[in-house]
Amino acid sequence: MEEIFVAPHDAEGDRLKQARLVKLNNLKEAGINPYPYKYEVTAKAADLQEKYKDLPAETETEDVVKVAGRIKAYRNSGMFIDLYDESGKIQIFSYKKALPEIEVLKMKNVELGDIIGVEGIVRRSQKGELSIKTKEITVLSKSLATLPEKFHGLTDVEQRYRQRYVDLIVNDETKDKLRKRSRIISIIRNVLEQKEFLEVETPMLHSILGGASASPFVTHHNSLNKDLYLRIAPELFLKRLIVGGLSDGVFEINRNFRNEGIDITHNPEFTAFEVYRAYKDADYMMKLAEELCEKIAVDLYGGTKVKFSEAELEFKGPYPRIPVAEAIKKETGLDVLSMDAEEIRKAAEGIGMEMDGTEKWGQVVQEIFEEKVEHTLIQPCFITDFPKDVSPLIKEHPEDDRLTQGAEFFVNTWEVGPIYSELSDPQDQFERFMEQVKQRDAGDDEAQMMDADFITALENGFPPTGGMGLGIDRLVMLFTDSQSIREVIAFPTLKTKF
């Protein structure tokens, strides 16, 4: 059922809206269109502040400009207005005795929240405030809603997400985070393009579930009369492009969908970027991850140290590369590499974990790591050499056939993304897929399906390739000191509210 948000009845809100409707009608009766088609803006607030920063107090120029923005402060019956555009604030000064009657009428019928354009002369007030002395006001959008006085003070914080437009109007911190999100994506794209990676697009509707282990969203295509899956990962399509030789390096900044729980680090639809480079390996990709994070930190904050909650994260590379077995031994004392499947299950039970007796060796290693190690990983690091049992798309480790040559990138206890030396042997990949199919048949809905066409692609020759996928949302959280993923997604998925 479609989600419908209905605001609760508010008598005070109704009264305020009626008062605004009166002013709206006053403007219309005077022949003023309160919702015009366009307005010619000639200056932004920040540009004016910079250009006239040396203008002395009590000085009036002959410069005429046209600015536009939203009214966020209204004093002395409109004589002083704080007007905000996307760049910042500029004060509007309107002296009634010097204005035509129609301009005075406009001034009396605009208020907080309205969007207006102002043509006037640049001046600096006696108190030193840069101002625009009004010649003409143009009402651009009469607001019928009343802005909250202090949006942060709402007890129902979800209203900030349900009415993100209001959150953005009154909360500069929200604007800053979403603008930094855009900047982070731009930095990633610029770095990859400078390294001659080619940005591509791959399908979002998949007939075969693959590229990651996750629960999908299922939809139905009427014309084909078949079910399709919303993309959980673009990996297998990006690898096909490497096979085809479209470019030695490809990347996609993509939207993925996973039918899983919602919490402070998970949203059902999320943004990630995946990148692949032929003739490289996981080590190359780890270095690329370090370079990207360093550039983001320096661009946003001028250095590689970034505050997150009570911690100070250091993004200067290189980051520690820690084998998963070594990390487990440090936290639990268990030497998992010396154990077989039965021994490791018993060892896991000995440290308080529940086992059902069917887990593979690698699955137990993964579970021990997640429960006993992940919460200790604060500073950026790469956990390497994960078991092959839980890594169906990664090359086998050259020194231990139970392990793979890849890594997981961790910061602040969060997995930010996987890094692989990609599996290129079609026969090995077929066997790994078959194992995934067995797990799926046994009830694991997150196990991958057999993708016969991908096997055929590999049979055409897939060069040695390094791959990486990093979560944009979690990166933005880390670089904006955001404790919830909802803070960094403009319109997060929310529960239905009646």
Salt bridges, closest charged atoms under 4 A:
GLU3 OE2 - ARG162 NH1 3.06
GLU12 OE2 - ARG15 NH2 2.65
ASP14 OD2 - HIS9 ND1 3.43
GLU50 OE2 - LYS53 NZ 2.96
GLU60 OE1 - ARG123 NE 3.74
GLU60 OE1 - LYS133 NZ 3.60
ASP82 OD2 - ARG75 NH1 3.17
GLU86 OE2 - LYS44 NZ 3.50
GLU103 OE2 - LYS106 NZ 3.10
GLU111 OE2 - ARG20 NH1 3.96
GLU111 OE1 - LYS23 NZ 3.75
GLU111 OE2 - LYS142 NZ 2.75
ASP114 OD1 - ARG20 NH1 3.71
ASP114 OD2 - LYS142 NZ 2.77
GLU129 OE2 - LYS89 NZ 3.11
ASP156 OD2 - LYS497 NZ 2.53
GLU158 OE1 - ARG162 NH2 3.15
GLU158 OE2 - ARG486 NH1 2.78
ASP167 OD1 - ARG160 NE 3.34
ASP167 OD2 - ARG164 NH1 2.74
ASP172 OD1 - LYS175 NZ 3.88
GLU173 OE1 - HIS152 NE2 3.72
GLU173 OE2 - LYS177 NZ 3.50
ASP176 OD2 - LYS180 NZ 3.20
GLU199 OE1 - ARG189 NE 2.85
ASP227 OD1 - HIS220 ND1 2.86
GLU235 OE2 - LYS239 NZ 2.73
GLU252 OE2 - ARG231 NH1 3.10
ASP263 OD1 - HIS266 ND1 2.80
GLU269 OE1 - ARG255 NE 3.28
ASP283 OD2 - LYS287 NZ 3.28
ASP283 OD1 - ARG321 NE 3.90
GLU290 OE2 - ARG321 NH1 2.94
GLU291 OE1 - LYS195 NZ 3.06
GLU294 OE1 - LYS316 NZ 3.76
ASP299 OD2 - ARG183 NH2 2.68
GLU342 OE2 - LYS346 NZ 3.40
GLU371 OE2 - LYS372 NZ 3.74
ASP385 OD1 - HIS397 NE2 3.63
GLU396 OE1 - LYS388 NZ 2.64
ASP400 OD2 - ARG402 NH2 3.04
GLU422 OE1 - LYS239 NZ 2.64
ASP428 OD1 - ARG432 NE 3.15
GLU435 OE2 - LYS360 NZ 3.22
ASP451 OD1 - ARG240 NH2 3.13
ASP453 OD2 - ARG240 NE 3.00
ASP473 OD1 - ARG181 NH1 2.78
ASP481 OD2 - LYS307 NZ 3.31
GLU487 OE2 - ARG160 NH1 3.20
GLU487 OE1 - LYS177 NZ 3.94
